[in-house]
Amino acid sequence: MGCKNFKDINKETVKDYLKECTDYFAPDARLSVYEIGESEEDGDGFINFLYRVWDENGKSVIVKQAKTYYKAFEEGVGPFVQDRNALEADVMRIKGAITPEYIPKVYQVDLDNHIYLCEDCSDLKILRFELMKGKKFPEFPKKIGEFIAKSNFYTSEYYLDATVYKELQAKFLNPSMRLVFEIGLFLKDEHAIDDHDPHDDPNADPERLAMGDALWKSTAFRTEMLKLRDIHMKHCECLVHGDLHTSNIMINDKKMKIIDQEYAFMGASSSDTGYLMGSVLYEYIRWFYMDDYPEDFCKDFRETILGYMRDIIHTYNAVYTECWKKDAKVTYRDFDDFRESILKNFIQEVCGFTGCQITSRVGGLVPLPDFDTIEDRDKRNEACRLSLTIANYLIMHRMEIGSIDDMVDTIVRITENFFKLIKIIN
């Protein structure tokens, strides 16, 4: 097989690759290709070299190749090592062994060409864009809460043999890829991974720029961001996804799959949930500004989103506790107070990481479909301002929050006060 000649596949050559380097399709199969990312609802602007290929009989596969750059950046920008695909495939196999119902199956890994083949999940939709349309998925919070809890517990030292746990730490350092978040989540624009200053962008909204800059003028805020960065960098508790948001969750009424795990590393158990909560929270805010929908529908959907946030954490706590009681090592199993202290620290860190997610996406002027599709500029910026207000409070006051109910109540209170102030100003 001539598999050394496919270092840079594209929409045309991926068919040749599959026929020459795999036996997934019959030699005479007529193949069709779709490059994921061609549609606005394929992702949030950061889909990279991902192809869906199928034959005339409907058999299909996903082909993913890692290159030295991302489409969203110029070539040579960023620490996008090609080995990330092999690492991602390993993560999928590990997490697939823990929760096979939530992870696409990996079929083949090609180390030479930095390619892997996996299960086609195109019967599912990206959660972000479904929520943006007002679609509900009642089972989602239970499924994602279960996924995160089991993944966190069964890749932690509370369950694993100490040597295996340390081997996971060594294997999944992923230093180059995690650097993207260690910089982007917690530091200001002058430290950006691509050296891009949004102030130099003539298309940047000056009002949103000012909002993004405002938080960083506080030394106290910067101090809390450094504390959270310290947790993110140094707490090697379990194997985390690293980039868990609503564009990396595919779903329908019956199934859910988690994708895009190339940022995975051994990190803080709270980091995935916090990052996801920030992404879910955008939908709560978005539905204050959907003027084409009846207000009763918008209000109901906002309540649904807050319910999702509560149920994610309630499910996480219940499943994590169940796993602990059943499978924790003898050293830990009967120490309920210790487990409860872990879960209390968990929700406080989740609050902080939720704020960091919002600060990096909204304040960092990163493309954000949830808000970018609000047509009215003033309302779009108002949504950004509300989200940053919530983010700031969650970061600065996270130690005062002892439960998910406290967190949701805090979000609702800040929102109500925000709109009271807007009404007075207007």
N, C-alpha and C positions, 0 to 999 in steps of 0.2 A: 504494500500500500504506500502511496506517495504522500504520507501524512506530514512530511516536513515542509510542505509547500503551502501551508494554510495558516500562516502567522497573522494574517490580516484579512479575515473573511468579510464578505459583504453580502448584500441581498442576493446577488447572482451566484457567487462562488460557494455559498453555504450548501447549495444542492450538490455541487461536486464533492464537497467535503463529506457529506453524509454518505454518498455512494462509494467514495474511495476509501474512507477511513472508518466506516461503521457498517454493520450489517442490519441496521434498524429497519431499513426499507428494502423491498425487493430490488434487484439490479435494474429491472425494466420499469420501475415505478415512475409515474409522471408526478413530479413534485411541484407544489405551489408554496410560495413564501410570503409571509407578512412580517415586516420589520416593526416590532413593537415600539411604539413611540410616535408613529405616523399620525395617530388620532389624538385629539385633545384630551380624550378620556383614558389614555393609556398610562398616564402618570402625571407627575407635577413638574416635568421639564428636565428630569435627571435620569431618564431611561437610556441605557447604554448597550449597544451591540447585542441585542436580544432578538431572536428570530423564532417565529412559529412556522413550522414546516409540516405539511400534510400531503398525503397521496390521494388518488382518486377513490380509494376505499374508505377514506375518513380517518385512517391511522395518522397520528400526529405526534409531534415532539417539540420541545423548546430547546433551542441551542443558544448558549450564552458564552461569549468570549470576552476575556479581560484584555484590555489594551493599556498602553502606558498613559492614556489620557481619557478624559470624559468629554462627551459632546458639549457639555455646558461650559467647558473651559478650553483654552487654547492648549495645543499639544505641548507637553513639557511642564505644564502648570499642575502642581499638586503631587502628593505622594502616592500615585495610583499604581501600586506594584502589581504586576501581572499574576503573581502567585496567589492573589486574593481569590481567584476562582477555585483553586484547589482547596483552599482553606474553607471557602463557603460550602463546597460539596461535602467536606468532612463534617461541618457543623450541621448540615441538613441530615446527614446520616445519623449523627448522634441524637439530634432532637427528633428525628423521625423514629428512632428506636423508643423514645420516651412517649411521644404523642404522634403516632403515625397518621392519625386522621387529620392533622393540621399542617403537615409538611409535604411538599411535592416529592415524589420518588425520584432519586438520582439513578440514571441508567448507565452512564459511562462518563469517565473523566479522562481527558487527554492532556497530560502534563506538558507535553512538548508545545502544543499550540494554545495552551491556556483556555481550553474549551471544556464545558461539560454539557451533557444532555440530561434533561429531566422531564418529568410528567407535564403534559400540557393541561393547564387549568383554565383554558379560555371559556369554559362553561360558566365560570364565575366572573363577577364584576369587581372593579376596584372600589373598596368601601368608601373612600373619600367622595368620589363622584356620585355614588348612590345616595349618600347622606346629603350632599349638596342639592339633590333633587327632592329631598324630603321623604326618602324611602326608609322604612323601619326594618330592623333585624332584631327581633326580641331575644333570640338566642345568642347574639353576638357577645354581650358582656360576660355571659357564663362561659362561652367557649374561649374567649381570649384570657379571661381570668384563670381558667383551668390551665391553658397552655403556658402562661407565664409562671404560675405557681409550680407546676410540675417540672418545667425546664429549670427554674431556679433551684428547687430543692434537690433534684436528682443529679445536678452537676455541681453540688456544693459539698463541702467537707463534712456537713452534718450527715450525709449519706455515704459518700464515696470513701473507699480506702484511702488513707492519707497519701500513699505513694501515687495512686492514680490521680488524685486531686492535684498534686504538685505537677504531675506530667501534663495535665490539662492546662495548668497555669503556664507552663513552659511552651506548650504547643500553640496556645491561643493568646500569645502576647499581641500579635497583629499591630506592631508599633506604628507602621506607616499609615495605615488606614484610620486607626483610632485618633491619630493626630488631627485629622480633619475636625473632629468633634471637640477635642481638648482645646483647640484654638477657637473654632467657630461658635461653640456654645457659651464660652466663659470669658472670652477676651474681646476687646474692642476692635473696631475696623482696621486700625493701623497694623494689627497683627494678622490680618486675613490671610488665608492659605494661598490665595491667588494674587495677593498684593493689589487687589482691586479696591479703590476708594469710591464708594457710591457718590460722594460729593463731586466727583469728576464726571458723572454721568449726566449729560444735558437733559435726559428724559426723566430723571429722578424727581419725584414730587418733593419740593422743598419743605412742605409742612410735615410730611412723613419723615424726612431726614431729621428735622428738628426734634420730632417725637423720639426717634431712635437714639438721638444723641443725649437727650435730657437725662435719662437714668444714669448714664455713665459719668455725669458731672459730680455725683455723690461718692465720696470716699467710702462711706458706710456700705453703699450698694456694691461697689467694686470689691470690698472686703468679703462680703457674703458670697459673691460670685467666685472668689478665690477659694473660699472654704468648700463650696460645692465642687469646684474643679478638683480640689484635693481628694474629696471622696471619690469622684469619678475616675481619677487616675490611680488611686492607691488601694481601693477596696476590691480585691480580686476574689469575690465571693462565689461567683457562679458564671456559667457561660451565657452571656447576654447577646441579644440580637444586635444591638448597637445603633439601629436606625429604625426602630419600630414606630411607624406612624400609619395613618389611614390609607396612604397610597401603597403601602407594602402589605396590605391585608386584602385578600380576594375572597369574595363571599357570595352566597345566594341564600335562599331561605333554609337550606338544609346543610350546606357545607361551608367551611372556612379553610383557607390555606394561607400560610405566612411565607412571604417571598423576600428576596434581596437581603441575604444575610452576610454580605461580603465585609461588613464592618464589625462582625462578631468578635468578641474577646472576653476574657475572664475579667468581669467587672463588678460593679455595685449592683446588688439585687434590685435596687429601686430604680435604676436608670431607665430600663425599658418602659416600665409603667409610667414614670414621670414624663418621658418623651411622648408616649402615646396619649396621655391625658391632655397634654398641651394641644395635640392634634385634634382630639375629640372636642375640646373646649372651643375651638374655632367655630364648630357647627352651632353650638349654643349661641354664640355671639352673632353669627351670620344671620340667624333666623329672626333677629330684630330688624333686619333690613331687607327682607324679601317682600317688597310692596305688591308684587303681582299675586301674592297668595292671601287668602282671608286671614285676618288677625287671629281668629280662633285656631286655625291650623298652625300658624307660626308659634303661638303660645304653647299648644300641645306638643309640638315638635321640640321646643326648647325644654319642656319638662321631660320629654323622652330622653334627650341627651343627658340631662342631669341624672336621670335614672340609670342610664348606662354607666355613668361615672361611679355612682354608688355601687351598682351591681358588680362592676369589674373588681373593685376592692373587696366587697363582701365575699365574692366568689374566691378571689385570691386567698383571703384569710382562711376561709373554710377548707379549701383544697390543700393549702400549705399545711394547715394544722392536721388534717387527715393523713397526709403523707408523713408528717413528723411522727405522729402517734404509731403509724404502721411500720415505718421503715427507717427512722432515725437510728443512728448508732447508739449503743447502750450508754455511751458517754453522755448523750444529750436527751435520750427519749423521755425520761420522766421529769425533766426539769421544765415544767410548764411556764414558770415565771420568766425563765430565760427566753423561751420561745415568744412569749408575749412582749418582752422588751424588744426583741428583733422586729416584731410586727409594728410596734409603736414607732421605732426608729424608721421603719420602712415608709410609713405614711408621711412622716415629716420630711424625709428625703424626697419622696414623690412630689410633695408640694414644691420643693425647691427646684427640682428638675423640670417640673411643669412650667414654672416661671422662666427657666433658662431656655426651654424650647421656644416659647413665645418671643422672648427677647431676641433670640438669634434669627428667627424667621421674619417676624414683623419689624423689629428694630434694625435688623441687618439687611432689610430690603431684599430678602430672598423671595423668588416667585412663590406666591401663596394663592392657589386657585380659590380657596374658600372666601377670601376677601377681594382678590383681584377681579372677580366676576361681579362684584357689586358695582353697578353702572354709575351711580351718582358719586362724584368725587368726594363731596363733603361727607356723605354717609360712609363711604369706604374709609376715609380717614378717621371718622368717628369710631368705626369698628376697631381700627388699629389702636386708637387712643384707649378705648375701653380694655382691650386685651392687654395692653402694656400696663395699665393701671392695676389690673388683676395680677399680672405677672410680678410686678414690683412688690405687691403686698405678700404674695405667696413666698417670694424669696426672702423678704425681710422679716416676716412673722411666722415662718414655718414651724418654729419650735413651740409656738402657742397652739398649734393644731394637733389634736390627739386622735382624730378619727376622720374617715371619709365624710361623715355627716358634718363635722366641723368644717371641712374643706368646702363642701358644696354650699353650706350655709354662708360661709365667708364670700364665696363667689356671688351668690344671690344678693347679699347685703351690699357688696361693692357695686354691683350692677344697678341696684335700685337707687343708691346714692348718686351714682354717675348720671343717671337719667333725670333725677331731681335737679341736679346742678345744670344740666343741659337745658332743662325747661326754664330755669331761672334766667340763664344767660340769654335764651331766645326771647 
